[in-house]
Amino acid sequence: TIYSRLSYRFNLERDPDSRHAVQAAGATGPHDHTSLNLGSFYLYGKSLQEFAGATTSAGSSAILGAREPYYRLGGDFNFNFRKFNMYGVYMYGHDQNLLPVDQNGNLIPVPISAGGPIPVGFVRSVPARFDGGFVQADYMIFPWTMAIARWDAVNSTADRINGLMFATNTPFFAPFNSTRNRFTPGVQFLIHPNIKFSFEYQIRPRQFSTVQTNPLTGGLVAVDPFRVNAALFGLEFVY
């Protein structure tokens, strides 16, 4: 596995004395330099998936290992101005899709069913690609009250297609669209120096649990989308 990261912080204070001074908390709350931090990252590795293969001469099943290469790359930022802070991350992912084949070179459907064809190797298929990230903004209304707003999204066509194929065989909901986004406003209260109360309301992406056949194309389509929004309450203690 290879991981690398580069980042640089721009100090945007106009006053040279303030730019080089140490910032601290005051009577009106925390103080920090006006700054912009930009970063990038890259990750490369290989995931291991194991399957039971053909029976060996000793009577046991051989274990086939599929080492699928993958990589992740992206960037992040962090902007701070007085009582306002905004930060976010974007990431692109690429997974090399390896599929099992039998001794005749035919593809074996995954998951492999008991008593079905036995895999003897793997072939490359269409890679799985996805991207996404989030942006969050925090504003210190009072020294003890902070408002937040977060937007996050993931775009994955493979997740939507897999959801259509397996929606009738799983108790979990599947994504209605290839892009799933969520908006979360919230507020945090510092009740005591070591006690914080928080509230968030999540407007979640649309999902589905019903699939039917399109009479025009003959393909599967999702119907009756819905949202499972959530209200979250939190109470944190620090000892």
C-alpha positions, -999 to 999 in steps of 0.1 A, spaced: 0 0 0 13 35 -9 -1 67 6 11 102 0 -2 136 11 8 172 4 -7 203 20 2 240 23 -13 266 46 -17 303 35 -18 328 63 -41 356 52 -36 380 80 -29 415 67 -11 427 98 25 412 98 26 413 137 -7 395 139 3 370 112 33 359 132 16 361 167 1 331 186 -37 332 186 -56 322 217 -91 323 232 -105 356 245 -136 369 262 -157 365 230 -145 330 221 -116 314 203 -94 333 179 -73 320 151 -55 333 120 -74 340 89 -60 312 67 -66 289 38 -52 253 39 -50 233 6 -41 197 5 -40 166 -18 -37 129 -12 -32 96 -31 -36 60 -20 -28 29 -40 -32 -7 -28 -45 -42 -36 -75 -58 -19 -76 -95 -14 -108 -116 -20 -106 -154 -16 -128 -180 -32 -130 -218 -28 -116 -233 -60 -113 -268 -74 -106 -298 -52 -69 -307 -49 -54 -341 -50 -55 -342 -12 -93 -338 -13 -94 -302 0 -106 -271 -19 -79 -248 -32 -82 -212 -21 -80 -187 -50 -70 -152 -41 -80 -122 -62 -58 -92 -56 -77 -63 -70 -57 -31 -75 -74 1 -64 -65 38 -60 -80 68 -44 -70 105 -50 -84 138 -41 -80 171 -24 -92 190 7 -94 226 19 -99 244 52 -107 281 53 -109 300 85 -121 337 90 -127 350 125 -157 330 138 -164 313 105 -148 280 93 -154 260 62 -137 228 51 -143 199 28 -129 169 9 -132 155 -26 -122 120 -35 -122 99 -67 -120 61 -64 -111 34 -90 -114 -3 -83 -102 -29 -108 -131 -53 -111 -120 -90 -112 -146 -116 -119 -143 -154 -114 -144 -178 -144 -147 -215 -147 -124 -240 -165 -141 -231 -198 -136 -194 -194 -172 -186 -186 -181 -160 -161 -195 -172 -127 -222 -150 -112 -212 -134 -78 -220 -144 -51 -210 -179 -60 -238 -204 -51 -232 -238 -35 -231 -266 -60 -225 -242 -89 -195 -238 -112 -161 -238 -95 -138 -208 -102 -103 -215 -116 -92 -180 -122 -102 -144 -127 -106 -119 -156 -108 -82 -157 -141 -65 -161 -153 -29 -163 -136 -11 -134 -158 4 -107 -155 41 -105 -170 65 -79 -164 100 -65 -177 122 -38 -170 143 -8 -184 168 16 -184 205 26 -191 218 61 -194 253 74 -192 262 111 -201 296 126 -196 306 162 -227 326 171 -217 329 208 -186 315 226 -209 286 237 -231 282 206 -220 270 171 -242 265 141 -232 240 114 -243 230 80 -229 200 60 -235 188 25 -221 155 13 -226 134 -18 -213 102 -34 -217 93 -71 -216 56 -79 -234 41 -109 -223 6 -98 -242 10 -65 -274 19 -83 -271 -10 -108 -263 -35 -80 -293 -21 -60 -316 -29 -89 -302 -65 -92 -303 -73 -55 -332 -52 -42 -355 -82 -41 -330 -104 -23 -319 -81 6 -338 -64 35 -318 -32 29 -328 -2 9 -310 6 -23 -300 40 -38 -326 55 -62 -301 76 -81 -264 72 -89 -257 103 -70 -267 103 -33 -265 136 -15 -274 146 20 -278 180 37 -274 183 75 -280 215 94 -273 215 131 -263 234 163 -240 227 192 -241 241 227 -213 241 252 -232 236 284 -201 233 306 -164 233 297 -166 195 295 -202 190 284 -215 196 249 -250 191 236 -256 188 198 -286 185 175 -285 176 138 -313 171 112 -303 149 82 -321 153 49 -310 120 35 -309 108 -2 -338 90 -19 -339 52 -16 -362 25 -29 -373 -10 -21 -395 -18 -51 -383 -28 -85 -404 -35 -116 -398 -42 -153 -400 -13 -177 -425 -24 -204 -408 -3 -231 -371 -14 -226 -376 -47 -206 -350 -35 -181 -354 -31 -143 -364 3 -129 -369 15 -93 -402 30 -83 -417 47 -52 -386 66 -39 -386 78 -4 -364 95 22 -355 83 56 -346 116 73 -333 116 108 -330 139 138 -299 132 159 -293 144 195 -260 141 212 -246 147 247 -208 145 251 -188 144 283 -151 148 287 -134 137 319 
